[in-house]
């Protein structure tokens, strides 16, 4: 009786933590296995970076944040390719399909930006447009510091820019407690709870199915947690100031922001972003969504990007 009751409670907890809807595969929906099969390999001294490189024409880089990966852009790749662009979508080290070597400093913004620059050099790409989300913004500001002039147009999607709009769901001190928390994200219940919380708070309505979630869950259960550990214990506590980078910014910038986002709020930083990044008001698009706008507004965003880059 005791064991049966224990397994009943365990099953109830697991079921209640499911981060997706019990619905079938949508028409044309790609699986995570299919997505991974399209990725190429770039070796770095710290480990392998996986990336998608698809299409011909001017280059657009789609850069994810934490704890996501290039998977978050899967619905936007083909529309941008059909629009006449070469689309490059990396999984930064310790995210998605890329390697996850042990370390802490190797995951800071300086090293992540350097690896992205090395990837573009490896691909023979000298200049490109960049689309950024969340932590991808910090890596991008650092890239601009290291190599000014490489990015010719910038599209900002719910991105870390100024501390005024940043309200992370968790701030942690490096150490055993934070490590234990991260370890729990590798287990079934901990992983599901993390993703359920992320998408319950990050979408107006969580309509994701199991195939959608698999691309977010698999890397975590594979142990890709050190990047998230660095984010919660470093970035969330010591927000980097890139004001000097913005002062020298002289490229077209578009903002496409899920205006209901509670993590990265638009109103507290609206004026500062508009002035600091020198954004034309006509290129500011407030989207009726929360944080993960590429999940529900991918077609709309891709269309706006193509219009912006015309």
C-alpha positions as CSV (number, residue, x, y, z in Angstrom):
1,X,0.0,0.0,0.0
2,X,2.8,2.4,0.9
3,X,4.7,1.8,-2.4
4,X,1.5,2.2,-4.5
5,X,0.6,5.4,-2.7
6,X,4.2,6.7,-3.3
7,X,4.1,6.0,-7.0
8,X,0.6,7.5,-7.3
9,X,1.8,10.7,-5.7
10,X,4.9,10.7,-7.9
11,X,2.9,10.2,-11.1
12,X,0.5,13.0,-10.0
13,X,3.4,15.4,-9.5
14,X,5.0,14.5,-12.8
15,X,1.7,14.9,-14.7
16,X,0.9,18.2,-13.0
17,X,4.3,19.5,-14.0
18,X,3.9,18.7,-17.7
19,X,5.0,21.9,-19.5
20,X,2.9,21.2,-22.7
21,X,-0.6,20.5,-23.9
22,X,-1.8,17.0,-24.8
23,X,-2.3,17.8,-28.5
24,X,-1.0,16.1,-31.7
25,X,1.8,17.1,-34.0
26,X,0.9,20.2,-36.0
27,X,1.1,20.1,-39.8
28,X,4.6,20.8,-40.9
29,X,6.0,20.6,-37.4
30,X,9.7,19.7,-37.2
31,X,10.9,17.4,-34.4
32,X,14.0,18.1,-32.4
33,X,15.7,15.1,-33.9
34,X,15.1,16.5,-37.4
35,X,16.3,19.9,-36.3
36,X,19.5,18.4,-35.0
37,X,20.1,16.5,-38.1
38,X,20.4,19.8,-40.0
39,X,23.1,21.2,-37.8
40,X,26.8,21.5,-38.7
41,X,29.9,21.3,-36.5
42,X,32.4,24.1,-35.6
43,X,35.2,22.9,-33.3
44,X,36.6,25.4,-30.7
45,X,39.3,24.8,-28.2
46,X,36.6,24.6,-25.4
47,X,34.3,22.3,-27.3
48,X,32.1,21.8,-30.4
49,X,29.5,24.4,-31.4
50,X,26.5,23.2,-33.4
51,X,24.8,25.5,-35.9
52,X,22.4,25.7,-38.8
53,X,23.5,27.4,-42.0
54,X,20.8,27.5,-44.6
55,X,20.0,29.6,-47.7
56,X,21.9,32.0,-49.9
57,X,22.2,35.8,-49.9
58,X,22.9,38.4,-47.2
59,X,23.5,36.8,-43.8
60,X,21.2,36.9,-40.8
61,X,22.3,35.4,-37.5
62,X,19.6,34.4,-35.1
63,X,21.0,34.3,-31.5
64,X,19.2,32.7,-28.6
65,X,19.4,33.3,-24.9
66,X,19.4,31.2,-21.7
67,X,18.3,28.4,-21.2
68,X,17.1,28.2,-24.8
69,X,19.0,27.4,-28.1
70,X,18.6,27.9,-31.8
71,X,15.5,25.7,-31.5
72,X,13.5,28.8,-30.5
73,X,14.0,30.2,-34.0
74,X,13.0,27.0,-35.9
75,X,9.7,28.5,-37.2
76,X,11.5,31.6,-38.6
77,X,14.4,30.0,-40.5
78,X,12.5,28.9,-43.7
79,X,10.5,32.2,-44.1
80,X,13.8,34.2,-43.9
81,X,15.5,31.8,-46.3
82,X,12.6,32.2,-48.7
83,X,13.0,35.9,-48.3
84,X,16.4,35.7,-49.9
85,X,18.7,35.4,-46.9
86,X,21.4,33.0,-45.6
87,X,20.3,32.2,-42.1
88,X,22.9,31.1,-39.5
89,X,21.5,29.8,-36.2
90,X,24.2,28.8,-33.6
91,X,23.7,26.9,-30.3
92,X,26.2,28.8,-28.1
93,X,28.5,26.6,-26.0
94,X,26.6,24.7,-23.3
95,X,23.3,25.3,-24.9
96,X,21.2,23.1,-27.3
97,X,23.3,20.6,-29.2
98,X,26.7,22.2,-28.5
99,X,29.2,20.8,-26.0
100,X,29.1,21.6,-22.3
101,X,32.6,21.5,-20.8
102,X,33.0,22.1,-17.1
103,X,33.8,25.7,-16.2
104,X,32.4,29.1,-15.2
105,X,34.4,31.9,-16.8
106,X,34.3,30.1,-20.2
107,X,30.6,30.9,-20.3
108,X,31.0,34.6,-19.7
109,X,30.0,37.2,-22.3
110,X,33.6,37.8,-23.5
111,X,34.3,34.2,-24.3
112,X,30.8,33.6,-25.9
113,X,31.2,36.6,-28.1
114,X,34.7,35.5,-29.1
115,X,33.5,32.1,-30.1
116,X,30.7,33.6,-32.2
117,X,33.2,35.8,-34.0
118,X,35.4,32.7,-34.6
119,X,32.4,30.9,-36.1
120,X,31.6,33.7,-38.5
121,X,35.3,33.8,-39.5
122,X,35.2,30.0,-40.0
123,X,32.2,30.5,-42.3
124,X,33.9,33.3,-44.3
125,X,31.2,35.9,-43.3
126,X,32.6,39.4,-42.8
127,X,29.4,41.4,-42.2
128,X,25.9,40.3,-41.2
129,X,22.6,41.3,-39.6
130,X,21.8,39.9,-36.2
131,X,18.6,39.0,-34.4
132,X,18.9,38.7,-30.6
133,X,16.8,37.5,-27.7
134,X,17.3,37.7,-24.0
135,X,20.9,36.8,-23.1
136,X,21.8,36.9,-26.8
137,X,21.8,40.7,-26.4
138,X,24.6,40.6,-23.8
139,X,26.7,38.4,-26.0
140,X,26.0,40.8,-28.9
141,X,26.9,43.9,-27.0
142,X,30.2,42.3,-26.1
143,X,30.7,41.2,-29.7
144,X,30.2,44.8,-30.8
145,X,32.8,45.9,-28.2
146,X,35.4,43.3,-29.5
147,X,34.7,43.8,-33.2
148,X,32.9,47.1,-34.1
149,X,31.3,47.2,-37.5
150,X,30.7,43.5,-38.1
151,X,26.9,43.7,-37.4
152,X,25.3,46.0,-40.0
153,X,21.6,45.8,-38.9
154,X,20.2,44.7,-35.5
155,X,16.8,43.3,-34.5
156,X,16.1,43.2,-30.8
157,X,13.6,40.8,-29.4
158,X,12.9,41.0,-25.6
159,X,16.6,41.4,-24.9
160,X,18.8,42.3,-21.9
161,X,19.7,45.9,-22.6
162,X,19.3,48.0,-19.5
163,X,18.9,47.0,-15.8
164,X,15.8,49.2,-15.6
165,X,13.6,46.6,-17.4
166,X,15.3,43.5,-16.1
167,X,13.2,41.4,-13.5
168,X,14.7,37.9,-13.5
169,X,12.6,35.1,-11.9
170,X,15.6,34.0,-9.9
171,X,18.9,35.4,-8.6
172,X,21.4,33.0,-6.9
173,X,24.8,33.0,-5.2
174,X,27.4,30.7,-6.7
175,X,27.8,27.6,-4.5
176,X,26.3,24.3,-3.5
177,X,22.7,25.6,-3.2
178,X,22.7,27.0,-6.7
179,X,24.4,23.8,-8.0
180,X,21.8,21.6,-6.4
181,X,19.1,23.7,-8.0
182,X,20.7,23.4,-11.4
183,X,21.2,19.6,-10.9
184,X,17.5,19.3,-10.3
185,X,16.9,20.7,-13.8
186,X,18.5,17.5,-15.2
187,X,15.8,15.3,-13.6
188,X,12.4,14.7,-15.0
189,X,10.4,16.6,-12.4
190,X,12.8,19.5,-12.0
191,X,13.1,19.9,-15.7
192,X,9.4,19.8,-16.3
193,X,8.8,22.3,-13.5
194,X,11.4,24.7,-14.8
195,X,9.9,24.6,-18.3
196,X,6.3,24.8,-17.1
197,X,7.1,27.9,-15.0
198,X,9.0,29.4,-17.9
199,X,6.3,29.0,-20.5
200,X,3.4,29.6,-18.1
201,X,5.0,33.0,-17.3
202,X,6.6,33.5,-20.7
203,X,3.5,33.0,-22.9
204,X,0.1,34.6,-22.8
205,X,-1.3,31.1,-23.3
206,X,0.9,28.0,-23.3
207,X,-0.2,26.1,-26.4
208,X,3.1,24.2,-26.9
209,X,2.9,20.5,-27.4
210,X,5.3,17.7,-26.5
211,X,7.3,18.1,-29.8
212,X,7.8,21.8,-29.1
213,X,9.0,21.2,-25.5
214,X,11.4,18.4,-26.5
215,X,13.8,20.9,-28.0
216,X,13.9,22.8,-24.8
217,X,13.9,19.8,-22.4
218,X,16.4,17.5,-24.1
219,X,19.5,19.7,-23.7
220,X,18.8,20.2,-20.0
221,X,18.4,16.5,-19.4
222,X,21.6,16.0,-21.2
223,X,23.3,18.1,-18.6
224,X,23.5,21.5,-20.4
225,X,23.0,23.4,-17.2
226,X,26.3,25.4,-16.6
227,X,25.2,28.2,-18.9
228,X,22.0,28.6,-16.9
229,X,24.0,28.5,-13.7
230,X,26.3,31.3,-15.0
231,X,23.2,33.3,-16.0
232,X,21.4,33.0,-12.6
233,X,24.6,33.5,-10.5
234,X,26.4,36.1,-12.5
235,X,24.3,38.0,-15.1
236,X,21.3,38.3,-12.8
237,X,23.4,39.7,-10.0
238,X,25.9,41.9,-11.9
239,X,24.1,43.3,-14.9
240,X,26.8,44.4,-17.4
241,X,26.7,48.0,-18.5
242,X,27.3,48.5,-22.2
243,X,26.2,52.2,-22.4
244,X,29.5,53.1,-24.1
245,X,28.8,50.6,-26.8
246,X,25.4,52.1,-27.4
247,X,26.9,55.6,-27.6
248,X,29.0,54.5,-30.6
249,X,26.2,52.5,-32.2
250,X,25.5,53.7,-35.7
251,X,23.5,51.0,-37.5
252,X,19.8,50.5,-38.2
253,X,18.0,48.9,-35.1
254,X,14.5,47.5,-34.9
255,X,12.8,46.5,-31.7
256,X,10.1,43.7,-31.7
257,X,9.0,43.3,-28.1
258,X,6.5,41.0,-26.5
259,X,4.9,43.9,-24.5
260,X,3.4,41.7,-21.8
261,X,6.8,40.3,-20.8
262,X,7.3,40.2,-17.0
263,X,11.0,39.2,-17.1
264,X,12.1,41.9,-19.5
265,X,9.6,44.7,-19.2
266,X,9.4,47.3,-21.9
267,X,7.8,50.4,-20.2
268,X,10.6,51.0,-17.6
269,X,13.3,51.2,-20.4
270,X,11.3,52.4,-23.4
271,X,12.7,55.9,-23.5
272,X,16.2,54.7,-22.6
273,X,16.3,52.0,-25.3
274,X,14.8,54.3,-28.0
275,X,17.4,57.0,-27.3
276,X,20.3,54.8,-26.4
277,X,20.1,52.5,-29.4
278,X,18.9,55.4,-31.6
279,X,15.8,53.5,-32.8
280,X,13.5,55.1,-35.3
281,X,10.0,55.0,-33.6
282,X,8.7,53.5,-36.9
283,X,10.9,50.5,-36.2
284,X,9.5,49.8,-32.8
285,X,6.9,47.0,-32.9
286,X,5.1,46.1,-29.7
287,X,3.8,42.5,-30.0
288,X,0.8,41.1,-28.2
289,X,2.8,38.4,-26.4
290,X,5.1,37.9,-23.4
291,X,8.7,36.7,-23.4
292,X,8.8,33.8,-25.9
293,X,7.3,35.6,-28.8
294,X,9.1,33.5,-31.4
295,X,6.9,30.5,-30.4
296,X,3.6,32.2,-31.2
297,X,4.5,35.2,-33.4
298,X,7.3,33.7,-35.6
299,X,5.6,34.4,-39.0
300,X,4.8,38.0,-37.9
301,X,8.3,38.6,-36.7
302,X,9.9,37.1,-39.8
303,X,7.8,39.3,-42.0
304,X,8.7,42.4,-40.0
305,X,12.4,41.5,-40.2
306,X,12.3,41.1,-44.0
307,X,10.5,44.5,-44.2
308,X,13.1,46.1,-42.0
309,X,16.0,44.7,-44.0
310,X,14.7,45.7,-47.4
